[in-house]
Amino acid sequence: MPKFKTIILILLLLSLFINAIDFKEIKLIEALDLETFRYGSIAYDKQKTIITYRDGKIITKLDNTLTVHNQKNELLTTIDLRKKPQVALYFRLTKALFSKNFDTLKDNFDIKKQNLTYHFMPKGDTAQVVEGIELLLKADGSVIYFIIDFRNRDSIKIETL
C-alpha cells in the first residue's frame, strides 16, 4: 500500500509541474539603484504555489505558510504570511495574474481593460503598498508580462519565456 500512495503523490506533483510557466523576473530596487534578474518557473493549483528558480531555490506557498528550500532541499526559512501581508499579497497577485482569475483581486483593485492590456489600480489598504499593475496578454490569452509597481518606487516585472 505505501508504494501506491507514493505513486499517487508523484503523479499529483507531476500534474502540477506539467502546467508550470517559465519566467524571467526583473526586480528594480530604487533605493539602491539596482536591477536584478532571475529565471524560474511557477506552478500552482487550488491550494499550493511553487516557484522554482534556476539557481535551485524553491519557494512553496501553502495556505498561510511560505517555505524556502535550497537546491539540496534544505529548509532555509519559513514565513507565516499572516505576519507578512505584503508577501502574501505578492503571491496572491502572482497567482491571480498568471491564472487570469481577476475576481480574487476586485476587492483590492479597480481593473480596466484596453485591448490585451489590463491596468490594476489599487484601492483601500493595498494602495499603501502597490502603486499599480500592468498586465499584457497575447492574443491567445496567455501572459506576456506583468509589472507590479510599488509605492516605494521598487518594481517587479515578470516576463513569460
PyRosetta script that sets phi, psi and omega in degrees:
from pyrosetta import init, pose_from_sequence

init()
pose = pose_from_sequence("MPKFKTIILILLLLSLFINAIDFKEIKLIEALDLETFRYGSIAYDKQKTIITYRDGKIITKLDNTLTVHNQKNELLTTIDLRKKPQVALYFRLTKALFSKNFDTLKDNFDIKKQNLTYHFMPKGDTAQVVEGIELLLKADGSVIYFIIDFRNRDSIKIETL")
pose.set_psi(1, -38.3)
pose.set_omega(1, 178.9)
pose.set_phi(2, -60.2)
pose.set_psi(2, -34.0)
pose.set_omega(2, 178.5)
pose.set_phi(3, -63.9)
pose.set_psi(3, -38.8)
pose.set_omega(3, 180.0)
pose.set_phi(4, -62.6)
pose.set_psi(4, -44.2)
pose.set_omega(4, 178.9)
pose.set_phi(5, -64.0)
pose.set_psi(5, -39.2)
pose.set_omega(5, 178.4)
pose.set_phi(6, -63.6)
pose.set_psi(6, -43.1)
pose.set_omega(6, 179.3)
pose.set_phi(7, -63.4)
pose.set_psi(7, -43.5)
pose.set_omega(7, 178.4)
pose.set_phi(8, -60.8)
pose.set_psi(8, -44.9)
pose.set_omega(8, 179.2)
pose.set_phi(9, -61.1)
pose.set_psi(9, -44.3)
pose.set_omega(9, 179.5)
pose.set_phi(10, -62.5)
pose.set_psi(10, -43.1)
pose.set_omega(10, 179.0)
pose.set_phi(11, -63.3)
pose.set_psi(11, -40.0)
pose.set_omega(11, 177.5)
pose.set_phi(12, -63.8)
pose.set_psi(12, -43.8)
pose.set_omega(12, 178.7)
pose.set_phi(13, -64.9)
pose.set_psi(13, -41.0)
pose.set_omega(13, 178.4)
pose.set_phi(14, -63.0)
pose.set_psi(14, -40.9)
pose.set_omega(14, 179.1)
pose.set_phi(15, -64.1)
pose.set_psi(15, -33.2)
pose.set_omega(15, 177.0)
pose.set_phi(16, -65.6)
pose.set_psi(16, -43.9)
pose.set_omega(16, -175.3)
pose.set_phi(17, -81.3)
pose.set_psi(17, -17.3)
pose.set_omega(17, 175.7)
pose.set_phi(18, -62.3)
pose.set_psi(18, -33.8)
pose.set_omega(18, -179.0)
pose.set_phi(19, -91.4)
pose.set_psi(19, 16.7)
pose.set_omega(19, -178.1)
pose.set_phi(20, -66.4)
pose.set_psi(20, 146.3)
pose.set_omega(20, 178.3)
pose.set_phi(21, -114.1)
pose.set_psi(21, 122.2)
pose.set_omega(21, 177.2)
pose.set_phi(22, -80.7)
pose.set_psi(22, 143.4)
pose.set_omega(22, -176.7)
pose.set_phi(23, -149.4)
pose.set_psi(23, 163.8)
pose.set_omega(23, 169.9)
pose.set_phi(24, -116.5)
pose.set_psi(24, 128.3)
pose.set_omega(24, -179.5)
pose.set_phi(25, -107.4)
pose.set_psi(25, 124.5)
pose.set_omega(25, 179.4)
pose.set_phi(26, -118.2)
pose.set_psi(26, 118.8)
pose.set_omega(26, 179.2)
pose.set_phi(27, -111.9)
pose.set_psi(27, 132.7)
pose.set_omega(27, 172.6)
pose.set_phi(28, -109.4)
pose.set_psi(28, 119.0)
pose.set_omega(28, 177.2)
pose.set_phi(29, -106.5)
pose.set_psi(29, 100.1)
pose.set_omega(29, -171.8)
pose.set_phi(30, -59.0)
pose.set_psi(30, -45.6)
pose.set_omega(30, -174.3)
pose.set_phi(31, -60.9)
pose.set_psi(31, -29.1)
pose.set_omega(31, -179.6)
pose.set_phi(32, -102.9)
pose.set_psi(32, -0.3)
pose.set_omega(32, -174.4)
pose.set_phi(33, 48.9)
pose.set_psi(33, 51.8)
pose.set_omega(33, -172.7)
pose.set_phi(34, -127.5)
pose.set_psi(34, 135.6)
pose.set_omega(34, 175.2)
pose.set_phi(35, -121.4)
pose.set_psi(35, 129.4)
pose.set_omega(35, -179.7)
pose.set_phi(36, -120.9)
pose.set_psi(36, 153.4)
pose.set_omega(36, 179.8)
pose.set_phi(37, -126.9)
pose.set_psi(37, 139.8)
pose.set_omega(37, 173.4)
pose.set_phi(38, -144.3)
pose.set_psi(38, 150.3)
pose.set_omega(38, 176.8)
pose.set_phi(39, -116.5)
pose.set_psi(39, 145.6)
pose.set_omega(39, 179.5)
pose.set_phi(40, -169.4)
pose.set_psi(40, -167.1)
pose.set_omega(40, 174.9)
pose.set_phi(41, -140.8)
pose.set_psi(41, 152.1)
pose.set_omega(41, 178.6)
pose.set_phi(42, -125.3)
pose.set_psi(42, 136.8)
pose.set_omega(42, 175.1)
pose.set_phi(43, -134.3)
pose.set_psi(43, 142.7)
pose.set_omega(43, -178.6)
pose.set_phi(44, -149.8)
pose.set_psi(44, 154.2)
pose.set_omega(44, 169.1)
pose.set_phi(45, -132.9)
pose.set_psi(45, -163.7)
pose.set_omega(45, -175.5)
pose.set_phi(46, -61.7)
pose.set_psi(46, -33.2)
pose.set_omega(46, -173.5)
pose.set_phi(47, -108.9)
pose.set_psi(47, -24.9)
pose.set_omega(47, -168.8)
pose.set_phi(48, -130.4)
pose.set_psi(48, 144.4)
pose.set_omega(48, 171.4)
pose.set_phi(49, -124.8)
pose.set_psi(49, 131.2)
pose.set_omega(49, 178.8)
pose.set_phi(50, -126.3)
pose.set_psi(50, 124.1)
pose.set_omega(50, 174.5)
pose.set_phi(51, -111.4)
pose.set_psi(51, 125.3)
pose.set_omega(51, 178.9)
pose.set_phi(52, -117.5)
pose.set_psi(52, 117.6)
pose.set_omega(52, 178.5)
pose.set_phi(53, -91.8)
pose.set_psi(53, 151.8)
pose.set_omega(53, -178.3)
pose.set_phi(54, -63.7)
pose.set_psi(54, -21.5)
pose.set_omega(54, 177.3)
pose.set_phi(55, -78.2)
pose.set_psi(55, 0.0)
pose.set_omega(55, 176.1)
pose.set_phi(56, 102.1)
pose.set_psi(56, -11.2)
pose.set_omega(56, -179.8)
pose.set_phi(57, -72.9)
pose.set_psi(57, 135.4)
pose.set_omega(57, -179.9)
pose.set_phi(58, -123.9)
pose.set_psi(58, 124.2)
pose.set_omega(58, 178.7)
pose.set_phi(59, -112.9)
pose.set_psi(59, 126.0)
pose.set_omega(59, -179.1)
pose.set_phi(60, -122.2)
pose.set_psi(60, 127.5)
pose.set_omega(60, 174.7)
pose.set_phi(61, -110.8)
pose.set_psi(61, 122.6)
pose.set_omega(61, 176.6)
pose.set_phi(62, -136.2)
pose.set_psi(62, 117.6)
pose.set_omega(62, -176.4)
pose.set_phi(63, 56.8)
pose.set_psi(63, -121.8)
pose.set_omega(63, -178.6)
pose.set_phi(64, -102.8)
pose.set_psi(64, 22.1)
pose.set_omega(64, -178.4)
pose.set_phi(65, -123.6)
pose.set_psi(65, 136.9)
pose.set_omega(65, 176.0)
pose.set_phi(66, -119.3)
pose.set_psi(66, 127.8)
pose.set_omega(66, 176.4)
pose.set_phi(67, -119.6)
pose.set_psi(67, 146.8)
pose.set_omega(67, 178.0)
pose.set_phi(68, -124.4)
pose.set_psi(68, 125.2)
pose.set_omega(68, 177.8)
pose.set_phi(69, -119.6)
pose.set_psi(69, 153.9)
pose.set_omega(69, 175.0)
pose.set_phi(70, -91.1)
pose.set_psi(70, -176.2)
pose.set_omega(70, -176.6)
pose.set_phi(71, -64.6)
pose.set_psi(71, -17.9)
pose.set_omega(71, 176.8)
pose.set_phi(72, -93.2)
pose.set_psi(72, 9.8)
pose.set_omega(72, -178.5)
pose.set_phi(73, 64.1)
pose.set_psi(73, 24.9)
pose.set_omega(73, 174.8)
pose.set_phi(74, -85.0)
pose.set_psi(74, 133.2)
pose.set_omega(74, -179.7)
pose.set_phi(75, -67.9)
pose.set_psi(75, 123.3)
pose.set_omega(75, 177.9)
pose.set_phi(76, -94.4)
pose.set_psi(76, -41.9)
pose.set_omega(76, -179.9)
pose.set_phi(77, -161.4)
pose.set_psi(77, 156.8)
pose.set_omega(77, 173.5)
pose.set_phi(78, -128.1)
pose.set_psi(78, 133.3)
pose.set_omega(78, -177.6)
pose.set_phi(79, -122.3)
pose.set_psi(79, 129.0)
pose.set_omega(79, 173.2)
pose.set_phi(80, -84.0)
pose.set_psi(80, 109.4)
pose.set_omega(80, -175.0)
pose.set_phi(81, -67.7)
pose.set_psi(81, -16.7)
pose.set_omega(81, 175.3)
pose.set_phi(82, -68.5)
pose.set_psi(82, -23.3)
pose.set_omega(82, 178.8)
pose.set_phi(83, -94.9)
pose.set_psi(83, -8.4)
pose.set_omega(83, -178.9)
pose.set_phi(84, -130.9)
pose.set_psi(84, 71.2)
pose.set_omega(84, -174.6)
pose.set_phi(85, -62.0)
pose.set_psi(85, -27.8)
pose.set_omega(85, 179.1)
pose.set_phi(86, -67.4)
pose.set_psi(86, -39.4)
pose.set_omega(86, 178.8)
pose.set_phi(87, -68.2)
pose.set_psi(87, -42.7)
pose.set_omega(87, 177.8)
pose.set_phi(88, -59.7)
pose.set_psi(88, -42.5)
pose.set_omega(88, 178.9)
pose.set_phi(89, -62.0)
pose.set_psi(89, -43.2)
pose.set_omega(89, 179.7)
pose.set_phi(90, -58.5)
pose.set_psi(90, -45.3)
pose.set_omega(90, -179.6)
pose.set_phi(91, -68.8)
pose.set_psi(91, -36.2)
pose.set_omega(91, 176.9)
pose.set_phi(92, -66.1)
pose.set_psi(92, -42.0)
pose.set_omega(92, 177.8)
pose.set_phi(93, -62.3)
pose.set_psi(93, -48.6)
pose.set_omega(93, -177.5)
pose.set_phi(94, -58.3)
pose.set_psi(94, -47.7)
pose.set_omega(94, -179.5)
pose.set_phi(95, -64.8)
pose.set_psi(95, -43.4)
pose.set_omega(95, -178.9)
pose.set_phi(96, -65.2)
pose.set_psi(96, -39.6)
pose.set_omega(96, -179.1)
pose.set_phi(97, -70.1)
pose.set_psi(97, -44.5)
pose.set_omega(97, 178.1)
pose.set_phi(98, -64.8)
pose.set_psi(98, -38.7)
pose.set_omega(98, -177.7)
pose.set_phi(99, -86.5)
pose.set_psi(99, -9.1)
pose.set_omega(99, -176.5)
pose.set_phi(100, 57.5)
pose.set_psi(100, 34.9)
pose.set_omega(100, 177.2)
pose.set_phi(101, -96.5)
pose.set_psi(101, 77.1)
pose.set_omega(101, -172.8)
pose.set_phi(102, -75.1)
pose.set_psi(102, -16.6)
pose.set_omega(102, 178.7)
pose.set_phi(103, -57.3)
pose.set_psi(103, -33.2)
pose.set_omega(103, -179.4)
pose.set_phi(104, -71.4)
pose.set_psi(104, -11.7)
pose.set_omega(104, -177.2)
pose.set_phi(105, -106.0)
pose.set_psi(105, -6.6)
pose.set_omega(105, -173.7)
pose.set_phi(106, -63.7)
pose.set_psi(106, -25.7)
pose.set_omega(106, 177.0)
pose.set_phi(107, -72.8)
pose.set_psi(107, -25.0)
pose.set_omega(107, -175.2)
pose.set_phi(108, -105.4)
pose.set_psi(108, -15.4)
pose.set_omega(108, -173.3)
pose.set_phi(109, -142.2)
pose.set_psi(109, 146.1)
pose.set_omega(109, 162.3)
pose.set_phi(110, -88.8)
pose.set_psi(110, 134.0)
pose.set_omega(110, -173.3)
pose.set_phi(111, -117.6)
pose.set_psi(111, 128.1)
pose.set_omega(111, 177.5)
pose.set_phi(112, -124.3)
pose.set_psi(112, 134.9)
pose.set_omega(112, 179.5)
pose.set_phi(113, -111.2)
pose.set_psi(113, 134.2)
pose.set_omega(113, 175.4)
pose.set_phi(114, -134.8)
pose.set_psi(114, 104.2)
pose.set_omega(114, -173.7)
pose.set_phi(115, 58.1)
pose.set_psi(115, -116.2)
pose.set_omega(115, -178.8)
pose.set_phi(116, -102.6)
pose.set_psi(116, 13.6)
pose.set_omega(116, -179.9)
pose.set_phi(117, -112.8)
pose.set_psi(117, 133.7)
pose.set_omega(117, 175.6)
pose.set_phi(118, -112.6)
pose.set_psi(118, 140.2)
pose.set_omega(118, 174.4)
pose.set_phi(119, -119.4)
pose.set_psi(119, 130.5)
pose.set_omega(119, -179.4)
pose.set_phi(120, -113.5)
pose.set_psi(120, 116.5)
pose.set_omega(120, 178.7)
pose.set_phi(121, -104.9)
pose.set_psi(121, 120.7)
pose.set_omega(121, -174.8)
pose.set_phi(122, -69.9)
pose.set_psi(122, 152.4)
pose.set_omega(122, 174.8)
pose.set_phi(123, -138.8)
pose.set_psi(123, 162.5)
pose.set_omega(123, 179.9)
pose.set_phi(124, 65.0)
pose.set_psi(124, -145.7)
pose.set_omega(124, -178.7)
pose.set_phi(125, -61.5)
pose.set_psi(125, -29.7)
pose.set_omega(125, -179.4)
pose.set_phi(126, -60.3)
pose.set_psi(126, -33.1)
pose.set_omega(126, -179.0)
pose.set_phi(127, -66.4)
pose.set_psi(127, -16.2)
pose.set_omega(127, 176.4)
pose.set_phi(128, -77.5)
pose.set_psi(128, -17.9)
pose.set_omega(128, -177.0)
pose.set_phi(129, -113.0)
pose.set_psi(129, -43.2)
pose.set_omega(129, -173.8)
pose.set_phi(130, -105.8)
pose.set_psi(130, 133.0)
pose.set_omega(130, 175.5)
pose.set_phi(131, -82.4)
pose.set_psi(131, -42.2)
pose.set_omega(131, -179.7)
pose.set_phi(132, 174.1)
pose.set_psi(132, 168.7)
pose.set_omega(132, 179.9)
pose.set_phi(133, -137.1)
pose.set_psi(133, 139.7)
pose.set_omega(133, 173.2)
pose.set_phi(134, -121.8)
pose.set_psi(134, 133.4)
pose.set_omega(134, 179.6)
pose.set_phi(135, -127.5)
pose.set_psi(135, 127.4)
pose.set_omega(135, 177.9)
pose.set_phi(136, -117.3)
pose.set_psi(136, 128.8)
pose.set_omega(136, -179.3)
pose.set_phi(137, -110.1)
pose.set_psi(137, 155.0)
pose.set_omega(137, 169.8)
pose.set_phi(138, -78.1)
pose.set_psi(138, 169.4)
pose.set_omega(138, 179.0)
pose.set_phi(139, -60.0)
pose.set_psi(139, -29.0)
pose.set_omega(139, 179.6)
pose.set_phi(140, -82.1)
pose.set_psi(140, 0.9)
pose.set_omega(140, 177.5)
pose.set_phi(141, 92.9)
pose.set_psi(141, -4.6)
pose.set_omega(141, 178.4)
pose.set_phi(142, -79.4)
pose.set_psi(142, 157.0)
pose.set_omega(142, -175.2)
pose.set_phi(143, -78.1)
pose.set_psi(143, 130.8)
pose.set_omega(143, 169.3)
pose.set_phi(144, -88.0)
pose.set_psi(144, -52.9)
pose.set_omega(144, 177.2)
pose.set_phi(145, -162.0)
pose.set_psi(145, 163.7)
pose.set_omega(145, 164.9)
pose.set_phi(146, -142.0)
pose.set_psi(146, 149.2)
pose.set_omega(146, 179.7)
pose.set_phi(147, -123.9)
pose.set_psi(147, 128.1)
pose.set_omega(147, 174.8)
pose.set_phi(148, -109.4)
pose.set_psi(148, 115.1)
pose.set_omega(148, 176.5)
pose.set_phi(149, -99.3)
pose.set_psi(149, 130.2)
pose.set_omega(149, -178.2)
pose.set_phi(150, -101.3)
pose.set_psi(150, 159.0)
pose.set_omega(150, -179.6)
pose.set_phi(151, -61.3)
pose.set_psi(151, -30.8)
pose.set_omega(151, -179.3)
pose.set_phi(152, -79.7)
pose.set_psi(152, 9.1)
pose.set_omega(152, 178.0)
pose.set_phi(153, 77.2)
pose.set_psi(153, 5.6)
pose.set_omega(153, 169.8)
pose.set_phi(154, -76.0)
pose.set_psi(154, 160.2)
pose.set_omega(154, 174.4)
pose.set_phi(155, -149.7)
pose.set_psi(155, 156.9)
pose.set_omega(155, 175.8)
pose.set_phi(156, -130.4)
pose.set_psi(156, 127.1)
pose.set_omega(156, 176.2)
pose.set_phi(157, -115.9)
pose.set_psi(157, 129.3)
pose.set_omega(157, 177.3)
pose.set_phi(158, -114.6)
pose.set_psi(158, 117.0)
pose.set_omega(158, 177.3)
pose.set_phi(159, -109.9)
pose.set_psi(159, 131.7)
pose.set_omega(159, 175.9)
pose.set_phi(160, -78.0)
pose.set_psi(160, 149.5)
pose.set_omega(160, -178.8)
pose.set_phi(161, -108.3)
pose.dump_pdb("model.pdb")
